[in-house]
């Protein structure tokens, strides 16, 4: 679990989170894969939970610390066919425009760089997805080349590096 001022990020594969209740009930927010098909959503949830078991990390369920409202998913993602691990996000409509993605992404980046000792991570962003482009820019990522996936499409690669804090790197040994 990761906590920020407003948010709680929880492993959806852990015992402290009811993934079926959060994602699969008829009253659950529909934001996974933008798909209204309950079967497709079930497969997406199973993939997200399975990623934690196969890789030891994955997307966190992002909830409000105050109300426990589910805002979506933010975290590292590295499915087969990806060029390298990615910081990804998928939020509910209610979370958009409130700084939730940025707050959650910064917390996950700090976790990846400090706790997991990752030297870098990318985000794959559709160049036409202006809100996500603005987010990676606010996060300080630098633009790199393109990644073309045969089924998922074309993405711009954005590279995240450890942030500096009070003029020094969060971790030793990074250029």
C-alpha positions, -999 to +999 in steps of 0.1 A: +000+000+000+011+035-008-005+065+008-005+102-003-022+132+012-055+123-005-050+088-019-045+052-009-030+029-035-037-007-029-025-039-046-057-053-061-043-089-057-039-085-020-063-095+008-070-059+017-088-051-015-120-066-029-112-066-067-145-084-076-165-058-057-146-029-070-145-038-107-170-065-115-203-056-098-230-039-120-226-008-099-188-007-104-173+022-125-167+011-161-133+024-170-113-008-178-106-010-215-136+014-220-155-018-226-191-023-214-188-060-219-187-078-185-167-107-199-140-084-213-138-065-179-134-099-161-105-107-183-089-073-177-093-077-139-078-112-140-049-099-161-042-070-136-043-094-106-022-120-125+004-094-134+011-089-096+016-127-092+038-131-123+059-100-121+058-091-083+044-057-091+015-041-110-012-015-112-025-002-079-062+004-072-064+041-065-089+051-038-098+081-018-083+080+018-114+098+030-143+082+012-127+050-002-141+059-036-123+040-064-106+064-089-090+038-111-056+022-116-021+036-117+011+016-116+038-003-134+027-025-162+049-049-183+028-073-205+044-095-231+052-075-262+060-043-243+095-029-249+101-024-211+082-018-179+057+011-182+041+034-157+004+033-168-029+048-156-065+042-163-089+065-143-126+068-139-144+099-154-149+112-119-112+113-113-102+133-144-091+169-140-086+166-102-049+160-101-054+124-090-034+108-118-005+131-111-005+125-073-008+088-078+018+086-105+043+106-085+038+083-055+043+052-077+074+067-093+089+073-059+080+038-049+096+023-080+128+044-078+133+043-040+118+010-028+122-011-059+155+005-071+144+009-107+168+032-126+141+043-151+106+035-163+086+045-194+051+056-201+035+047-235+011+075-245-011+078-276+002+111-291-034+122-296-042+117-259-036+153-249-044+149-212-019+120-209+007+140-228+002+169-204+005+145-174+038+130-185+052+164-192+041+175-156+058+144-143+090+155-159+093+126-184+113+131-215+100+123-250+117+095-269+108+075-300+077+056-310+066+021-301+043+003-325+023-026-312+005-048-337-027-049-318-026-019-294-014+007-319+012+035-319+025+051-288+050+078-280+076+066-255+082+089-225+111+082-201+108+088-164+140+092-143+144+096-105+134+131-093+157+153-074+148+163-039+163+194-022+190+195-049+201+158-045+190+126-063+166+103-044+190+075-051+228+072-054+244+063-087+220+079-112+234+102-139 
